[in-house]
Amino acid sequence: MLTLYHFAETAVYEAVENGYYRPSAFSSEGFVHLCKKEQLTGVYSRYFEGKPNILLLTVRLTASDPCLIFEDSTGRGELFPHYYAPIPVASIQRVSEVETGEQAPEKTDAYFRSLINV
């Protein structure tokens, strides 16, 4: 089993239907953006910094799942996991709220480790 991560908007996650999570971009992109533990800080700072109501989903998938493909989506040689189907809710092992606002801690590797190692 692989443990991967996904940043989600709270309202979108709460709108789960029929046991599957579909992020907003799924209909246009055809896959769910995931990341590995060591990619959390970079992904958050590039796409979610300053946005309110963000959750970190811990997702467990089998390495042999045909919907899971690692791709170089940035052109820098770094492989990111993409899931070419809605995520089954049963695969979501933990949902953690990312603290935001002026009093929130800095989003460092240590901060994200504290969320996923609870």
N, C-alpha and C positions, 0 to 999 in steps of 0.2 A: 504494500500500500504506500502511496505517496501522500504526504501532507502538503497541500498548496493553499494559497490565500487569495482572497478577493475583497476589494474595497467596494462597499455597496452604499447607496443612498438609503437611509432608513425607510422612507416612504415606499420606495421600490421594493425593498426586501419584505416589508409588511404586506405587500400586495401579492404574495405568493399564491398561485392558483394550482389546483389539482396536483399538489405535491412536487411542483417544479419551480425553481427560481429562474426568472428570465430578466436580466438587467435591461435597462432602457436601450442600450446600443445593440442588443441581440438581434432585433429585427432588421437592422441595417447592415450589421457586420457578419452575422451568422455564427458567432461564437462568443463565449464568455472569456474575458481577459482574466487570467490568473497570474500569480507570481510565486516564486520560491521565497523562502525565508530571507535569504540574503538580498532579495530585490525589493523588500517591503519599503524601506526608507526612500529609495529612489523613485519608486512608483508613486508613493504618497506625495512626495515633494513636486513631482512633475504634473500630476493630474488632480490631486485632492487638497493640496495646501490651501487653507483659508475657506474651504467649503464647510458649512455646518451639517450636522446630522449624518455623519459618516460612520459606517460599521465596518469591522474587519471580520470576514467570515473565514473560518478554518474549515477547509474542505479535504476530505479523504477520498481518494480515487485509486483504482488499481492502475499500475503502470501499463498493463496490457489493454486498457480500455481504448477501443478504436476511435472514440470521440476526442481523446486527449492527444494533442500534437504540440511538440515544442518547436517554435519558429523564431527566426530572427526578424522581428517586426520593426526594429529600429534601424537596421542596416549597419549595426556596430558589432555584429558577431555574437551578441548576447541572446541566448535562447529563452523565450518566454512561453509558458504553458498556455495554450488556448484550448477551450473545451467546445467542440462543435455540436452542442446540444444544450438544452436547458439543464441546469444542475439539479439532480434529484435532492429534495430537502433532506432525505435520509443520509446523504453524503456530507451534509453540513454538520460538523461536530461541535462547533462553538461559534457564538456570535458575540463580539466584543465591541463596545462603544468606543470610538476614537474621541478623546477629549479635545474640544475645540474652544475657541474664545481666548480672550486676553490672559486669563489665568491658567490656561492649559500648558502642560509641560511641552518642551521642545520635542519634535518628532525625530528621535534618533534611533539607531539600531537598538540601543538599550531599552528605549520606550516600547518599541514593538515587541522585543523579546518578553517584556513584562506582560504584554497582552496575551501572547500565545503560550506562555509557560505558566499560566495560572494553575 
